[in-house]
Amino acid sequence: MRSVVVCTWSGARGEILEETEAALTIARKTSVALGSDLRWLAVGSVPDEAPEIAQRHGVAALEHIEDPKLAGGQADAFVEALAQYCRAHSPKLVVFSQGFDIRLVAPRLAGRLGSGVVMNAVDIDAAPDGPLSVTASAYGGDTRVIYEMADVGTCIVSLLANAVVPERVEGAAQPAPEPFAVDLSAIEERVRVIEAARTEGPRLEDAEIIVAGGRGLASPENYKLVEQLAEAMGGLPGASRPLVDEGWVDSSRQVGLTGKITRPALYVAAGISGASQHMAGCAAAKSIAAINTDPDAAIFRYARYGVVGDCLQILPELIRAAKQGS
Ligand SMILES: Cc1cc2nc3c(=O)[nH]c(=O)nc-3n(C[C@H](O)[C@H](O)[C@H](O)COP(=O)(O)OP(=O)(O)OC[C@H]3O[C@@H](n4cnc5c(N)ncnc54)[C@H](O)[C@@H]3O)c2cc1C
């Protein structure tokens, strides 16, 4: 039976091991349903923790591809290395966890292999004799689409961050990394990464509490109210895209379709209208609390708690209350 492969790339930005574990979780369930084995292909370099993580997820084989051309975030080299791997092993399915690099790579790999790709995936359903059925987020997170993937070549699936809660298995053996040799001599360097973007400190994707501000804050100085409330509540500050586009905050704070996909216990949205592209990044929160002057704002459709009012008056009250409570 053709295998299921989770592929990670140390690339220019490095790997996020929590997301690798989510990809391994869904890939293992799929491999069990298909009766096939689960492999992990680490491209670039193998993280030190990889054998242990592989064991926790029942990975049968941990393979790695190393080549100097894979070091600098070269998507051309990555696509070629994977295409060579897929031609040699013909896996049934390759699962990526979706990040900026993977958005560049997964569709190109499918094109190279003449197979199908599903981006923004949130779930995979498989039966031994049926087609793979992949659920994906669509229309800016407004809806779910189910794709049935024809059994042609290798199916490529790119899993959204925070779509799957990692689950571990007991009793599996620990695989040792095995090299897979590729020939990348024909790859020319077309892109050079001068300096990779680095985010300092905790990640929004992991935050239990997020306080996010939108255009209703009216001016960049008012964003400090969002930061202060986040700090007082032990959470992290987030933002809607216009605040990033206007240069009020760093892009690492952006929540949404083209920003971070989060899953906090509490998401406080201040002066955010609730556009579908924003909600794609926070609709999975356990509770959303919204402050908006417009009682008809879309955000109230998602909110468990809503305050119709001016966030510039309400945020200072909440900061005071949070500080008193802590
Ligand atoms: C391809 C694509 C991708 C996108 N990706 C993202 C993404 O990743 N993240 C994202 O956020 N957006 C994204 N967008 C943009 C998105 O469509 C919206 O334009 C954006 O989310 C709106 O941001 P906002 O809610 O802050 O602003 P607005 O829509 O302008 O809403 C401001 C809200 O503040 C309220 N308000 C005004 N004054 C106050 C006050 N004093 N107190 C309280 N409330 C007040 C208003 O009633 C209004 O509801 C994307 C768009 C496209 C086309």
PDBQT file of the ligand as one rigid body, heavy atoms in Angstrom, charges set to zero:
ROOT
HETATM    1  C1  LIG A 401      -7.693  38.543  -0.020  1.00  0.00    +0.000 C 
HETATM    2  C2  LIG A 401      -7.952  39.295   1.258  1.00  0.00    +0.000 A 
HETATM    3  C3  LIG A 401      -7.332  38.866   2.417  1.00  0.00    +0.000 A 
HETATM    4  C4  LIG A 401      -7.569  39.537   3.623  1.00  0.00    +0.000 A 
HETATM    5  N1  LIG A 401      -6.967  39.074   4.745  1.00  0.00    +0.000 NA
HETATM    6  C5  LIG A 401      -7.260  39.671   5.930  1.00  0.00    +0.000 A 
HETATM    7  C6  LIG A 401      -6.709  39.182   7.152  1.00  0.00    +0.000 A 
HETATM    8  O1  LIG A 401      -5.907  38.238   7.169  1.00  0.00    +0.000 OA
HETATM    9  N2  LIG A 401      -7.046  39.819   8.293  1.00  0.00    +0.000 N 
HETATM   10  C7  LIG A 401      -7.917  40.882   8.336  1.00  0.00    +0.000 A 
HETATM   11  O2  LIG A 401      -8.190  41.400   9.420  1.00  0.00    +0.000 OA
HETATM   12  N3  LIG A 401      -8.436  41.366   7.194  1.00  0.00    +0.000 NA
HETATM   13  C8  LIG A 401      -8.120  40.805   5.994  1.00  0.00    +0.000 A 
HETATM   14  N4  LIG A 401      -8.641  41.312   4.855  1.00  0.00    +0.000 N 
HETATM   15  C9  LIG A 401      -9.389  42.588   4.944  1.00  0.00    +0.000 C 
HETATM   16  C10 LIG A 401     -10.838  42.402   5.377  1.00  0.00    +0.000 C 
HETATM   17  O3  LIG A 401     -11.650  42.182   4.238  1.00  0.00    +0.000 OA
HETATM   18  C11 LIG A 401     -11.359  43.674   6.085  1.00  0.00    +0.000 C 
HETATM   19  O4  LIG A 401     -11.190  44.780   5.236  1.00  0.00    +0.000 OA
HETATM   20  C12 LIG A 401     -10.680  43.962   7.409  1.00  0.00    +0.000 C 
HETATM   21  O5  LIG A 401     -10.679  42.818   8.236  1.00  0.00    +0.000 OA
HETATM   22  C13 LIG A 401     -11.406  45.092   8.107  1.00  0.00    +0.000 C 
HETATM   23  O6  LIG A 401     -10.695  45.449   9.259  1.00  0.00    +0.000 OA
HETATM   24  P1  LIG A 401     -11.445  46.187  10.458  1.00  0.00    +0.000 P 
HETATM   25  O7  LIG A 401     -12.560  45.337  10.955  1.00  0.00    +0.000 OA
HETATM   26  O8  LIG A 401     -10.410  46.620  11.427  1.00  0.00    +0.000 OA
HETATM   27  O9  LIG A 401     -11.979  47.528   9.761  1.00  0.00    +0.000 OA
HETATM   28  P2  LIG A 401     -13.422  47.967   9.326  1.00  0.00    +0.000 P 
HETATM   29  O10 LIG A 401     -14.064  46.965   8.461  1.00  0.00    +0.000 OA
HETATM   30  O11 LIG A 401     -13.294  49.353   8.811  1.00  0.00    +0.000 OA
HETATM   31  O12 LIG A 401     -14.262  47.970  10.687  1.00  0.00    +0.000 OA
HETATM   32  C14 LIG A 401     -14.061  48.881  11.726  1.00  0.00    +0.000 C 
HETATM   33  C15 LIG A 401     -15.157  48.604  12.748  1.00  0.00    +0.000 C 
HETATM   34  O13 LIG A 401     -14.943  49.425  13.861  1.00  0.00    +0.000 OA
HETATM   35  C16 LIG A 401     -16.199  49.894  14.319  1.00  0.00    +0.000 C 
HETATM   36  N5  LIG A 401     -15.942  51.122  15.069  1.00  0.00    +0.000 N 
HETATM   37  C17 LIG A 401     -15.680  52.363  14.592  1.00  0.00    +0.000 A 
HETATM   38  N6  LIG A 401     -15.409  53.220  15.613  1.00  0.00    +0.000 NA
HETATM   39  C18 LIG A 401     -15.493  52.468  16.751  1.00  0.00    +0.000 A 
HETATM   40  C19 LIG A 401     -15.300  52.772  18.114  1.00  0.00    +0.000 A 
HETATM   41  N7  LIG A 401     -14.949  53.991  18.550  1.00  0.00    +0.000 N 
HETATM   42  N8  LIG A 401     -15.497  51.772  19.012  1.00  0.00    +0.000 NA
HETATM   43  C20 LIG A 401     -15.859  50.516  18.623  1.00  0.00    +0.000 A 
HETATM   44  N9  LIG A 401     -16.037  50.179  17.322  1.00  0.00    +0.000 NA
HETATM   45  C21 LIG A 401     -15.849  51.142  16.402  1.00  0.00    +0.000 A 
HETATM   46  C22 LIG A 401     -17.041  50.088  13.082  1.00  0.00    +0.000 C 
HETATM   47  O14 LIG A 401     -18.424  50.031  13.380  1.00  0.00    +0.000 OA
HETATM   48  C23 LIG A 401     -16.576  48.904  12.241  1.00  0.00    +0.000 C 
HETATM   49  O15 LIG A 401     -17.386  47.778  12.456  1.00  0.00    +0.000 OA
HETATM   50  C24 LIG A 401      -8.423  40.664   3.643  1.00  0.00    +0.000 A 
HETATM   51  C25 LIG A 401      -9.039  41.079   2.474  1.00  0.00    +0.000 A 
HETATM   52  C26 LIG A 401      -8.810  40.407   1.298  1.00  0.00    +0.000 A 
HETATM   53  C27 LIG A 401      -9.486  40.872   0.047  1.00  0.00    +0.000 C 
ENDROOT
TORSDOF 0
